[in-house]
Amino acid sequence: MKKICFVTTISGTIKAFLLDFAQYLVEKNGYDVTFICDNDESMYSYTNDHIHYIPISIKRGIGLDGLSVIRQLEKIFRDNCFDIVQYATPNASFYASIAAKKVSRLSETHWKLIYLLQNPEKTYEAYCIDIRGSEFQFLIPELDMQTTLKAVNAKLNDKLVLKAANIDIPNQTADFIPIL
């Protein structure tokens, strides 16, 4: 069953535009639908085994409380593993897009690390993109990853061949070593 989450600032958007569509997704396509918006007790009347409601206080306008909203959304997205996150209304779009991107990055990094563990002898071309003192930042395009190396002799745009080492899935890190 595919899981979709709709995030809006106010419940009125869901009631006006999304309820019928959600019912269609459930009945015709077998989706599990979750709505996230402001606190509105009447939203619970629309819930059932396949339509869920999670209230979050999303205020209109920008403020520091937005950081809390992003953290709450990240936790919800991570806990529910939605296949699709769709957002509407300005503030909900801003907060949900940041949270969804952060959660998807964690998932993508996890699977990249699994790939590195499964391919321990594979090597990757990397390009020097920044130098700060004795630290050299390299981009590994094939993996869409970056790594920092010390004690290498490189100039900007130089290419090195690297191999993964010290892969740590719980901390979502991997070191890379140059292959001579």
N, CA and C of each residue as an Amber inpcrd file, in Angstrom:
protein
   540
   0.8420000  -1.1740000   0.0000000   0.0000000   0.0000000   0.0000000
   0.8870000   1.2370000   0.0000000   0.6570000   2.1290000  -0.9320000
   1.4110000   3.3850000  -0.9900000   0.8720000   4.3520000   0.0580000
   1.7950000   5.1330000   0.6300000   1.4170000   6.1020000   1.6590000
   1.6920000   7.5090000   1.1420000   0.6640000   8.3700000   1.2290000
   0.8080000   9.7520000   0.8140000   0.4290000  10.6570000   1.9750000
   1.1550000  11.7530000   2.1120000   0.8990000  12.7260000   3.1640000
   0.6520000  14.0870000   2.5240000  -0.4400000  14.7290000   2.9160000
  -0.7570000  16.0880000   2.4660000  -0.5430000  17.0260000   3.6470000
   0.2350000  18.0870000   3.4390000   0.5120000  19.0530000   4.4950000
  -0.0010000  20.4230000   4.0590000  -0.8510000  21.0190000   4.8910000
  -1.3460000  22.3770000   4.6380000  -1.2920000  23.1560000   5.9470000
  -1.3130000  24.4600000   5.8360000  -1.2900000  25.2870000   7.0450000
  -2.6280000  25.2030000   7.7650000  -3.7160000  25.3060000   7.0280000
  -5.0440000  25.3030000   7.6470000  -5.8780000  24.1350000   7.1220000
  -6.7920000  23.6770000   7.9370000  -7.6360000  22.5470000   7.5590000
  -8.6020000  22.8980000   6.4320000  -8.9340000  24.1660000   6.2900000
  -9.8560000  24.5870000   5.2340000  -9.3850000  24.1770000   3.8420000
  -8.0880000  24.1800000   3.6140000  -7.5410000  23.7580000   2.3180000
  -7.8410000  22.2830000   2.0630000  -7.6810000  21.4810000   3.0880000
  -7.9590000  20.0470000   2.9600000  -9.4400000  19.8240000   2.6870000
 -10.2750000  20.4880000   3.4700000 -11.7240000  20.3150000   3.3210000
 -12.2080000  20.7760000   1.9520000 -11.6630000  21.8660000   1.4550000
 -12.1260000  22.4280000   0.1840000 -11.5820000  21.6840000  -1.0280000
 -10.3500000  21.2010000  -0.9530000  -9.6970000  20.6900000  -2.1610000
  -9.2260000  19.2330000  -2.1140000  -9.0380000  18.6560000  -0.9460000
  -8.3440000  17.3700000  -0.8880000  -9.1610000  16.1800000  -0.3990000
 -10.2520000  16.3930000   0.2950000 -10.9940000  15.2640000   0.8640000
 -11.5010000  14.2950000  -0.2000000 -12.1370000  14.8180000  -1.2420000
 -12.6440000  13.9380000  -2.2980000 -11.5040000  13.2140000  -3.0110000
 -10.4240000  13.9410000  -3.2450000  -9.2690000  13.3380000  -3.8990000
  -8.6790000  12.2260000  -3.0280000  -8.6080000  12.4620000  -1.7190000
  -8.0850000  11.4530000  -0.8050000  -8.9590000  10.2050000  -0.8350000
 -10.2540000  10.3920000  -0.8440000 -11.1710000   9.2540000  -0.9010000
 -10.9580000   8.4590000  -2.1910000 -10.7520000   9.1770000  -3.2880000
 -10.4630000   8.5350000  -4.5790000  -9.1640000   7.7250000  -4.4920000
  -8.1370000   8.3130000  -3.9050000  -6.8590000   7.6050000  -3.7770000
  -7.0080000   6.3260000  -2.9590000  -7.8020000   6.3860000  -1.9210000
  -8.0160000   5.2130000  -1.0710000  -8.8230000   4.1490000  -1.8130000
  -9.9680000   4.5450000  -2.3540000 -10.8910000   3.5770000  -2.9610000
 -10.4020000   3.0020000  -4.2850000  -9.8470000   3.8300000  -5.1380000
  -9.4860000   3.3880000  -6.4900000  -8.0280000   2.9440000  -6.6250000
  -7.1740000   3.4300000  -5.7350000  -5.7430000   3.1540000  -5.8930000
  -5.0910000   2.5160000  -4.6730000  -5.8690000   2.2880000  -3.6320000
  -5.3420000   1.6030000  -2.4620000  -4.3360000   2.3830000  -1.6320000
  -4.3960000   3.6910000  -1.6670000  -3.4690000   4.5120000  -0.8900000
  -3.8720000   4.5850000   0.5750000  -2.8870000   4.8470000   1.4120000
  -3.0890000   5.2210000   2.7970000  -2.7770000   6.7180000   2.8400000
  -3.7120000   7.5360000   3.3010000  -3.6010000   8.9940000   3.2230000
  -3.4870000   9.5800000   4.6270000  -2.5580000  10.5000000   4.7990000
  -2.4160000  11.2380000   6.0530000  -2.5030000  12.7220000   5.7550000
  -3.2970000  13.4270000   6.5490000  -3.3890000  14.8850000   6.4740000
  -2.6710000  15.4760000   7.6770000  -1.8680000  16.4970000   7.4380000
  -1.2340000  17.2480000   8.5120000  -1.6060000  18.7100000   8.3160000
  -2.1490000  19.3240000   9.3680000  -2.4920000  20.7520000   9.3220000
  -2.6820000  21.2410000  10.7480000  -3.2110000  22.4620000  10.8630000
  -3.4470000  23.0540000  12.1700000  -4.4070000  22.2020000  13.0000000
  -4.5520000  22.5510000  14.2560000  -5.4550000  21.8370000  15.1540000
  -6.9040000  22.1440000  14.7900000  -7.6410000  21.1080000  14.4260000
  -9.0520000  21.2490000  14.0790000  -9.7390000  19.9340000  14.4310000
 -10.4770000  19.9320000  15.5280000 -11.1360000  18.7220000  16.0150000
 -12.0360000  18.0890000  14.9610000 -12.6280000  18.9020000  14.0790000
 -13.5450000  18.3500000  13.0830000 -12.8240000  17.4630000  12.0630000
 -11.5130000  17.5950000  11.9470000 -10.7630000  16.7620000  11.0030000
 -10.8310000  15.2820000  11.3760000 -10.9890000  14.9880000  12.6500000
 -11.0630000  13.5900000  13.0750000 -12.2910000  12.8900000  12.5010000
 -13.3280000  13.6500000  12.1600000 -14.5390000  13.0350000  11.6050000
 -14.3010000  12.4740000  10.1980000 -13.2250000  12.8620000   9.5570000
 -12.9090000  12.3710000   8.2060000 -11.9740000  11.1680000   8.2230000
 -11.5070000  10.7840000   9.3850000 -10.5210000   9.7070000   9.4590000
 -11.1920000   8.3350000   9.4780000 -10.4330000   7.3430000   9.0310000
 -10.8530000   5.9430000   9.0740000  -9.5890000   5.0870000   9.0400000
  -9.7020000   3.8320000   8.6490000  -8.5250000   2.9540000   8.6310000
  -7.4630000   3.3990000   7.6320000  -7.8560000   4.1620000   6.6100000
  -6.9120000   4.5450000   5.5520000  -6.7350000   6.0600000   5.4020000
  -7.4500000   6.8300000   6.1750000  -7.2900000   8.2930000   6.1620000
  -7.0090000   8.7260000   7.5890000  -5.8740000   9.4100000   7.7650000
  -5.4010000   9.7810000   9.0960000  -5.2150000  11.2960000   9.1840000
  -5.2380000  11.7870000  10.3960000  -5.0500000  13.2220000  10.6370000
  -4.0520000  13.4120000  11.7690000  -3.0540000  14.2490000  11.5220000
  -2.0680000  14.5970000  12.5450000  -2.0630000  16.1220000  12.6810000
  -2.4980000  16.6290000  13.8320000  -2.5060000  18.0910000  14.0140000
  -1.1290000  18.6230000  14.4090000  -0.7530000  19.7170000  13.7810000
   0.4660000  20.4500000  14.1300000   0.1190000  21.9310000  14.0550000
   0.5590000  22.6780000  15.0060000   0.3140000  24.1130000  14.9800000
   1.2760000  24.7770000  13.9910000   0.7400000  25.1290000  12.8300000
   1.5310000  25.8240000  11.8130000   0.9450000  27.2270000  11.6890000
   1.6610000  28.1860000  12.2270000   1.1650000  29.5570000  12.1950000
   1.4170000  30.1960000  10.8320000   0.5890000  31.1500000  10.5200000
   0.8380000  31.9420000   9.3230000   1.9440000  32.9370000   9.6320000
   2.7260000  33.2670000   8.6300000   3.8490000  34.1790000   8.8370000
   5.0870000  33.4060000   9.2740000   6.2250000  34.0320000   9.1280000
   7.5000000  33.3940000   9.4530000   7.9010000  33.7700000  10.8770000
   8.3580000  32.7840000  11.6300000   8.8260000  33.0220000  12.9870000
   9.7280000  31.8870000  13.4210000  10.3460000  32.0390000  14.5740000
  11.2450000  31.0020000  15.0790000  10.5180000  29.7130000  15.4140000
   9.2030000  29.7860000  15.6380000   8.4400000  28.5730000  15.9030000
   8.4630000  27.6230000  14.7060000   8.8280000  28.1410000  13.5430000
   8.9420000  27.3080000  12.3510000   9.9760000  26.2030000  12.5060000
  11.0170000  26.4440000  13.3040000  12.0320000  25.4090000  13.5370000
  11.4210000  24.2060000  14.2460000  10.5360000  24.4740000  15.1860000
   9.8410000  23.3980000  15.8830000   8.9300000  22.6300000  14.9240000
   8.2660000  23.3460000  14.0410000   7.3890000  22.7010000  13.0550000
   8.2100000  21.7870000  12.1550000   9.3550000  22.2470000  11.7040000
  10.2210000  21.4300000  10.8400000  10.6400000  20.1570000  11.5730000
  11.0400000  20.2870000  12.8350000  11.4500000  19.1100000  13.6110000
  10.2890000  18.1290000  13.7840000   9.1010000  18.6480000  14.0590000
   7.9320000  17.7700000  14.2030000   7.6420000  17.0410000  12.8930000
   7.6930000  17.7660000  11.7890000   7.4330000  17.1500000  10.4860000
   8.4890000  16.1030000  10.1530000   9.7490000  16.3990000  10.4420000
  10.8150000  15.4190000  10.2070000  10.5130000  14.1140000  10.9330000
  10.1310000  14.2150000  12.1960000   9.8320000  13.0120000  12.9790000
   8.6470000  12.2580000  12.3770000   7.6090000  12.9770000  12.0150000
   6.4320000  12.3320000  11.4210000   6.8120000  11.6520000  10.1040000
   7.5560000  12.3390000   9.2500000   7.9600000  11.7730000   7.9580000
   8.8310000  10.5390000   8.1600000   9.7550000  10.6260000   9.1010000
  10.6610000   9.5080000   9.3590000   9.8900000   8.3060000   9.9220000
   8.9850000   8.5780000  10.8720000   8.2360000   7.4910000  11.5190000
   7.2550000   6.8020000  10.5670000   6.7230000   7.5390000   9.6020000
   5.6740000   6.9980000   8.7330000   6.1610000   6.5240000   7.3700000
   7.3620000   6.8730000   6.9860000   7.9350000   6.4220000   5.7070000
   6.9720000   6.6280000   4.5360000   6.5230000   7.8560000   4.3450000
   5.6080000   8.1640000   3.2510000   6.2940000   7.9760000   1.9060000
   5.5500000   7.4660000   0.9370000   6.0560000   7.3670000  -0.4260000
   6.0170000   8.7300000  -1.1020000   5.0130000   9.5280000  -0.7530000
   4.8260000  10.8540000  -1.3470000   4.4660000  11.8320000  -0.2420000
   5.1040000  13.0020000  -0.2660000   4.7040000  14.1100000   0.6010000
   4.3260000  15.2580000  -0.3160000   3.0740000  15.6860000  -0.2130000
   2.5770000  16.7880000  -1.0500000   2.1930000  17.9150000  -0.1170000
   2.6150000  19.1330000  -0.4500000   2.3190000  20.2530000   0.4240000
   1.7340000  21.4070000  -0.3660000   0.9030000  22.1770000   0.3380000
   0.2520000  23.3410000  -0.2620000   0.1710000  24.4210000   0.8090000
  -0.0960000  25.6060000   0.3950000  -0.1120000  26.8150000   1.2190000
   1.3230000  27.1980000   1.5790000   1.6240000  28.4780000   1.6090000
   3.0200000  28.9330000   1.7100000   3.8150000  28.3990000   2.8990000
   3.3310000  28.5670000   4.1150000   4.1280000  28.1350000   5.2630000
   4.2770000  26.6250000   5.3140000   3.1850000  25.9020000   5.0920000
   3.2690000  24.4400000   5.1060000   4.2460000  23.9560000   4.0340000
   4.2200000  24.5890000   2.8780000   5.1390000  24.2040000   1.7980000
   6.5860000  24.4370000   2.2050000   6.8350000  25.5730000   2.8100000
   8.1990000  25.9150000   3.2370000   8.7040000  24.8950000   4.2550000
   7.9350000  24.6700000   5.3160000   8.3720000  23.7730000   6.3880000
   8.4360000  22.3140000   5.9190000   7.4240000  21.8670000   5.2040000
   7.3770000  20.4650000   4.7770000   8.4640000  20.1530000   3.7580000
   8.7700000  21.1020000   2.8830000   9.8110000  20.8330000   1.8850000
  11.1700000  20.6720000   2.5590000  11.4500000  21.4890000   3.5590000
  12.7190000  21.3570000   4.2890000  12.7690000  20.0260000   5.0250000
  11.6930000  19.6970000   5.7420000  11.6600000  18.4510000   6.5160000
  11.7600000  17.2300000   5.5960000  11.0230000  17.2420000   4.4990000
  11.0480000  16.0970000   3.5790000  12.4330000  15.9240000   2.9680000
  13.0710000  17.0230000   2.6210000  14.4060000  16.9500000   2.0410000
  15.4040000  16.3830000   3.0520000  15.3160000  16.8450000   4.2930000
  16.2300000  16.3500000   5.3140000  16.0300000  14.8600000   5.5550000
  14.7880000  14.4170000   5.6160000  14.5090000  13.0030000   5.8470000
  14.9450000  12.1690000   4.6480000  14.6920000  12.6610000   3.4390000
  15.0870000  11.8860000   2.2610000  16.5970000  11.7940000   2.1630000
  17.3080000  12.8270000   2.5780000  18.7690000  12.7560000   2.5540000
  19.2740000  11.6550000   3.4660000  18.6610000  11.5280000   4.6530000
  19.0820000  10.4690000   5.5690000  18.8500000   9.1060000   4.9410000
  17.7240000   8.9360000   4.2980000  17.4160000   7.6630000   3.6420000
  18.3770000   7.3990000   2.4950000  18.6300000   8.4120000   1.6840000
  19.5450000   8.2500000   0.5580000  20.9450000   7.9170000   1.0490000
  21.4030000   8.5960000   2.0830000  22.7330000   8.3330000   2.6260000
  22.8110000   6.9050000   3.1400000  21.7770000   6.4520000   3.8100000
  21.7560000   5.0780000   4.3230000  21.9990000   4.0840000   3.1880000
  21.2570000   4.2460000   2.0920000  21.3830000   3.2830000   0.9980000
  22.7070000   3.4240000   0.2490000  23.2680000   4.6210000   0.2160000
  24.6030000   4.7820000  -0.3690000  25.6360000   4.0240000   0.4660000
  25.4910000   4.1100000   1.7880000  26.4300000   3.4040000   2.6640000
  26.2830000   1.8940000   2.5230000  25.0670000   1.4170000   2.3770000
  24.8530000  -0.0200000   2.1350000  25.5600000  -0.4220000   0.8340000
  25.3990000   0.3950000  -0.1950000  26.0560000   0.1260000  -1.4810000
  27.5740000   0.0710000  -1.3050000  28.1250000   1.0130000  -0.5480000
  29.5730000   1.0130000  -0.3230000  30.0170000  -0.2540000   0.4100000
  29.2370000  -0.6870000   1.3870000  29.5690000  -1.9280000   2.1020000
  29.5170000  -3.1440000   1.1780000  28.5750000  -3.1320000   0.2440000
  28.4230000  -4.2660000  -0.6670000  29.4580000  -4.2610000  -1.7890000
  30.1320000  -3.1330000  -1.9660000  31.1240000  -3.0160000  -3.0420000
  32.4390000  -2.4740000  -2.4860000  33.0800000  -3.2380000  -1.6010000
  34.2510000  -2.7130000  -0.8880000  35.4680000  -2.4380000  -1.7690000
  35.5690000  -3.0590000  -2.9180000  36.7450000  -2.8640000  -3.7750000
  36.5360000  -1.8060000  -4.8540000  35.3420000  -1.2980000  -4.9710000
  35.0410000  -0.3300000  -6.0280000  35.7660000   0.9910000  -5.7530000
  36.2180000   1.6100000  -6.8190000  36.8930000   2.9040000  -6.7030000
  36.0500000   3.9800000  -7.3910000  36.2950000   5.2320000  -6.9990000
  35.4880000   6.3520000  -7.4800000  36.3870000   7.5330000  -7.8210000
  36.0860000   8.1840000  -8.9280000  36.7810000   9.4230000  -9.2610000
  36.2190000  10.5330000  -8.3840000  37.1310000  11.3640000  -7.8790000
  36.7370000  12.4760000  -7.0230000  37.4980000  13.7180000  -7.4640000
  36.8610000  14.8710000  -7.3020000  37.4360000  16.1280000  -7.7620000
  37.5300000  17.1170000  -6.6070000  38.6870000  17.7600000  -6.4900000
  38.9130000  18.7310000  -5.4260000  38.0570000  19.9780000  -5.6900000
  37.1680000  20.2890000  -4.7500000  36.2710000  21.4390000  -4.9320000
  36.5230000  22.5590000  -3.9400000  37.3460000  22.2870000  -2.9000000
  37.6380000  23.3430000  -1.9290000  38.8920000  22.9550000  -1.1510000
  39.6710000  23.9680000  -0.7950000  40.8610000  23.7560000   0.0160000
  40.8060000  24.7460000   1.1660000  40.9090000  24.2310000   2.3780000
  40.9230000  25.0810000   3.5820000  42.0760000  24.6230000   4.4620000
  43.1480000  25.3510000   4.3580000  44.3380000  24.9640000   5.1080000
  44.8480000  23.6240000   4.6210000  44.8920000  22.6500000   5.5510000
  45.3760000  21.3150000   5.1840000  44.2320000  20.3400000   4.8720000
  43.0230000  20.8590000   4.7650000  41.8690000  20.0100000   4.4480000
  41.4240000  20.2460000   3.0110000  41.2180000  19.1470000   2.3000000
  40.8330000  19.1930000   0.8980000  39.4500000  18.5450000   0.7520000
  38.4980000  19.3080000   0.2440000  37.1340000  18.8080000   0.0440000
  37.0220000  18.2370000  -1.3620000  36.5690000  16.9820000  -1.4580000
  36.4220000  16.3090000  -2.7460000  34.9630000  15.9410000  -2.9920000
  34.5270000  16.1260000  -4.2220000  33.2160000  15.7010000  -4.6720000
  33.3700000  14.3750000  -5.3990000  32.5090000  13.4110000  -5.0590000
  32.4890000  12.1120000  -5.7320000  31.1930000  12.0670000  -6.5380000
  31.2250000  12.4970000  -7.7950000  29.9910000  12.6300000  -8.5760000
  29.1620000  11.3500000  -8.6960000  29.8200000  10.2160000  -8.8540000
  29.0950000   8.9550000  -9.0380000  28.1930000   8.6380000  -7.8460000
  28.6050000   9.0730000  -6.6600000  27.8360000   8.8170000  -5.4430000
  27.0560000  10.0450000  -4.9670000  27.3150000  11.1790000  -5.5850000
  26.7560000  12.4480000  -5.1060000  27.0780000  12.6190000  -3.6250000
  28.3490000  12.4190000  -3.3070000  28.8370000  12.5530000  -1.9340000
  30.0850000  13.4320000  -1.9370000  30.3860000  13.9610000  -0.7490000
  31.6120000  14.7160000  -0.5720000  32.3950000  14.1060000   0.5790000
  33.7050000  14.3050000   0.5350000  34.5660000  13.8290000   1.6040000
  35.7030000  14.8150000   1.7930000  36.2210000  14.8470000   2.9920000
  37.3500000  15.7080000   3.3090000  38.5820000  14.8340000   3.5210000
  39.6530000  15.1970000   2.8380000  40.9140000  14.4800000   2.9850000
  41.9690000  15.4270000   3.5280000  42.8710000  14.8770000   4.3200000
  43.9990000  15.6430000   4.8430000  45.2750000  15.0440000   4.2830000
  46.2940000  15.8220000   4.2610000  47.6270000  15.3570000   3.8560000
  47.6390000  14.7740000   2.4430000  46.9320000  15.4270000   1.5400000
  47.0340000  15.0540000   0.1270000  47.6210000  16.2520000  -0.6060000
  48.2120000  15.9900000  -1.7340000  48.7630000  17.0660000  -2.5420000
  47.8000000  17.2900000  -3.7050000  46.9720000  18.3320000  -3.5870000
  45.9690000  18.5640000  -4.6270000  45.7550000  20.0560000  -4.8170000
  45.2970000  20.3940000  -6.0060000  44.8780000  21.7600000  -6.3220000
  43.4020000  21.6850000  -6.6960000  42.7510000  22.8240000  -6.7280000
  41.3480000  22.8580000  -7.1360000  41.1740000  22.1660000  -8.4830000
  40.1280000  21.3870000  -8.6100000  39.7430000  20.6350000  -9.8090000
  40.6140000  19.4150000 -10.0910000  41.6070000  19.1460000  -9.2610000
  42.3980000  17.9320000  -9.4490000  41.5280000  16.6980000  -9.2270000
  41.8610000  15.6360000  -9.9470000  41.1200000  14.3830000  -9.8270000
  41.9550000  13.3750000  -9.0550000  41.3030000  12.6870000  -8.1170000
  41.9080000  11.5650000  -7.4060000  40.9780000  10.3660000  -7.5440000
  41.5280000   9.1820000  -7.3700000  40.7160000   7.9700000  -7.3100000
  40.6570000   7.5580000  -5.8410000  39.4260000   7.3670000  -5.3460000
  39.2220000   7.0590000  -3.9350000  38.5150000   5.7230000  -3.7600000
  38.6680000   5.1980000  -2.5530000  38.0010000   3.9630000  -2.1680000
  37.3890000   4.2010000  -0.7890000  36.2120000   3.6290000  -0.5380000
  35.5260000   3.8150000   0.7440000  36.2450000   3.0540000   1.8490000
  36.2050000   3.6280000   3.0390000  36.7720000   2.9940000   4.2270000
  35.9750000   3.4750000   5.4420000  36.0150000   2.7320000   6.5070000
  35.3610000   3.1210000   7.7610000  33.9060000   3.5410000   7.5510000
  33.1120000   2.6410000   7.0410000  31.6970000   2.9230000   6.7820000
  30.9210000   2.7020000   8.0740000  30.2240000   3.7440000   8.5080000
  29.5030000   3.7270000   9.7820000  28.0290000   4.0460000   9.5110000
  27.2080000   3.0110000   9.3950000  25.7940000   3.2200000   9.0580000
  25.0350000   3.9310000  10.1780000  25.1820000   3.5560000  11.4510000
  24.4160000   4.2620000  12.4850000  24.6840000   5.7740000  12.5180000
  25.9300000   6.1660000  12.2760000  26.2610000   7.5940000  12.2710000
  26.2050000   8.2110000  10.8770000  25.8850000   7.3880000   9.8940000
  25.7370000   7.8100000   8.5040000  26.9740000   8.5340000   7.9690000
  28.1170000   7.8800000   8.1390000  29.3700000   8.4460000   7.6480000
  30.1820000   7.3770000   6.9330000  31.0400000   7.8690000   6.0830000
  32.0260000   6.9920000   5.4250000  33.2600000   7.8330000   5.1530000
  34.3980000   7.2460000   5.3900000  35.6530000   7.8920000   5.0260000
  36.0820000   7.3350000   3.6730000  36.8880000   8.0920000   2.9840000
  37.4390000   7.6400000   1.7150000  38.9440000   7.8100000   1.7710000
  39.6540000   6.8880000   1.1160000  41.1160000   6.9570000   1.0810000
  41.5560000   6.9970000  -0.3730000  42.6280000   7.7470000  -0.6400000
  43.1420000   7.7990000  -2.0220000  43.7820000   6.4650000  -2.4060000
  43.6010000   6.1060000  -3.6580000  44.2380000   4.9220000  -4.2190000
  45.3940000   5.4230000  -5.0750000  46.5730000   4.9580000  -4.7810000
  47.7490000   5.4530000  -5.5020000  48.0120000   4.6910000  -6.7600000
